[in-house]
Amino acid sequence: MTPRFAPGVRLHHDRARARWIVLAPERMFVPDDTALAILRLVDGVRDVDAIVDDLAQQYAAPRDVIATDVRAMVEDLVARGALTG
């Protein structure tokens, strides 16, 4: 699966509040640090395995732990309509 932001959805840095937000039609999400690290790698090119590999290397964390978190978050955001894949 190669996740990408759904039409009309984007990751945006809110400078006034100094935080990242996911803007979607008629709603918004404020990602925590873990979600933000994942969302910054969602580019419509990298598949879930590539995102997991990048994060496992970046944080020197076990790949299986990262994979569980990434897959759960991607599935949740697909269910909410924020991501497609």
N, C-alpha and C positions, 0 to 999 in steps of 0.2 A: 504494500500500500504506500502510495506517495501522497501524503497529506498536503493540502493547499488551503488557503483561506477561501471560504465561500464567497460568491459574488456579493459585494457591498460590505465585506468584513475586512478589517485591517488592524494591524498592530500599530499603535500610535503612542508617541511619547508626549504626555501632557506636561508641558514645561511649567505652566502656572502652578501645578500641584507636584511637580518633580516626581512623576510616576508614569509607568507604562500602563496602557489600557488597551483592551480589545474593543474596537468600535464595531458594532453591528447595527443593522437597521432597527431602530426603536429600542435598543438595549446596549449595555456595555458591561464588560467584565474587567475586573482588576486582578490580573494574575499575580500569584505569589512568586517568590524568587525561582522556585523549581519550574513552575509553569512558564515563566518568562524565558528561562534558559532553553526550554523546549521550543517555544513559539518563535524565538529568534532564528531557529534553524529551519522552520517551515517555510520553504521557498518554492514548492511545487516541482522541485527537481530531486531533492533528497528523499529517499524512501525512509520508512520507519527504522530499518536496520542501519542506514547511514547516520541518521540522527542519533540512534543509540550509540553507535561506534564513536561519533564525535564527542558526545557527552561523557562516555566512559573514559575516553582519553583525557578530555579536559579536566575532569574531576578525579581522575585516578581511582575510580570506583568500579566495583564488580559489574560486569556487563549485564548479568542476569537481573541484578537489582535495578539498574537503570532501565532495562527493557520493560520490566513490569510497570514502572512508573510512566514511561513514555506511552506504552500501549494503552494503559488505563486512561491517561489524560486525552490522548487522541480520540479514543472511542467515545469518551464523554463529550468532547467538543463536536464530534461528528453528530452525535445524538442531539445536541443542542442546536445544530445547524450552523455552527461557526466555522467548521472545517469540512472539507470534502476529501474524498480520496478514492 
